[in-house]
């Protein structure tokens, strides 16, 4: 079960509560019985290695065009060769 952090709007007391995902959020401060709200934090994710950026998976269009042109030249039958020898 995740641990959620709450802050009281009256006394600014911060506390943690272990709750399930589907449980109702705590509405009262345990210290002063004031209204509490859930604190949302960003996740500590670090992306390492390749494949996380758009430039990692993008193909170079110039290189692709050059490869296609070379294939076209190789596939032409009889070009540069004499028949009958």
Buried (B, 14 or more C-beta within 10 A) or exposed (E): EEEBEBBBEEEEBEBEBEBEEEEEEBEEBEEEEBEBEEEEEEEEEEEEEEEEEEEEEEEEEEEEEEEEEEEEEEEEEEEEEEEEE
